[in-house]
Amino acid sequence: MTVAPALPLVSRPETAGVPYLTTGQFLNEATGVQTDNLVPGGTPEQQTAALASAILQASSWMDGVCWQVLGTTTDTEVAEVRARRDGWLEVFPRCFPIRGVTGVSLGSPATDTGTWTALTDLSGLVVQTRRVVVGPPSSVMNWGWPVQFGPTGLRRTWWVQLTYVNGYPVTTLTAQANAASVSLQVANGIGIAVGMPLTISDGMNTETVTVSGLPGGALALTASGPATLTVPPTIFQHGPGIGISNLPVRLVRAAILATSGLIRSARGTAAFVMPDSFGSQSVIKTEAPGGNDLADAMAILVPEFRASTAVAGLL
């Protein structure tokens, strides 16, 4: 007899591979890191590619510290939830900030765990930065509960499968935007919503715009891929490849520190000392010079993300 394996109902793009800086952003910062010899004797193109690789590694390191992909992704999770007295279900997803919920399915109570009912109307959900409150519809209010118990019979354990968009949009411009442009073409619009501020990181021409319109309403919020955003007239001209994101300044700073720290650490140092009185020679390996930068980056990330994870009961 062949037994079919049990598969998880969870989907998390842990290896999303999103760089949180462009090479231009890093080079515009006063980091004191030498970037023109990352590849000894390499060409300028090789140096740029090596820096881009370091940025990607630093971004992945940040995801590991925070136990979630910071860039915008779509995740599916299953939570075991005990209903409140009023029958509503509070779900605390693993990743945040929550940008939108695209699907909810409710598993029947313990008497019938094999049944899932997908909600066809999500307009009644309460979506907050780190919490989603789900009100069970009438179709599940009568799953075998005695009528005399009413809604209080729902105070049992439920399974909630939640598909949601979360994280900070991080992308690049795919076409030149002239000064006073009212539209921006971006490589990936997932997670971007009307009213969201986005920073165009372009050196001395850095500016912040607020999204005023999206193709197809909220299409860019849930659809991964290129999108055209409507914005108030830009102040400066911006070329393709310029970074545009909703990352808070503190996380941008953490990305800069993490990148410089990994570059410094990769180089490392070691020092020799004179032989001691017994004639043996010792080698002292000094702390990699990137340690302070990485520690400073972690000091930004840990209090916000790990503490929140612990509060949600995931530690």
HELIX and SHEET records of a PDB file:
HELIX    1   1 THR A   23  LEU A   27  1                                   5    
HELIX    2   2 PRO A   44  CYS A   66  1                                  23    
HELIX    3   3 ALA A  110  ASP A  112  5                                   3    
HELIX    4   4 SER A  138  MET A  141  1                                   4    
HELIX    5   5 VAL A  147  LEU A  154  5                                   8    
HELIX    6   6 GLY A  203  ASN A  205  5                                   3    
HELIX    7   7 LEU A  219  THR A  222  1                                   4    
HELIX    8   8 VAL A  249  ARG A  267  1                                  19    
HELIX    9   9 GLY A  291  VAL A  311  1                                  21    
SHEET    1   A 4 THR A  73  ARG A  82  0                                        
SHEET    2   A 4 THR A 157  ASN A 166 -1                                        
SHEET    3   A 4 ILE A  98  GLY A 107 -1                                        
SHEET    4   A 4 TRP A 116  ALA A 118 -1                                        
SHEET    1   B 3 LEU A  89  VAL A  91  0                                        
SHEET    2   B 3 VAL A 132  VAL A 134 -1                                        
SHEET    3   B 3 VAL A 126  VAL A 127 -1                                        
SHEET    1   C 4 VAL A 170  THR A 172  0                                        
SHEET    2   C 4 GLY A 243  SER A 245 -1                                        
SHEET    3   C 4 PRO A 197  SER A 201 -1                                        
SHEET    4   C 4 GLU A 207  THR A 210 -1                                        
SHEET    1   D 2 SER A 183  VAL A 186  0                                        
SHEET    2   D 2 ALA A 227  THR A 230 -1                                        
SHEET    1   E 2 ALA A 271  PHE A 272  0                                        
SHEET    2   E 2 VAL A 283  ILE A 284 -1                                        
END                                                                             
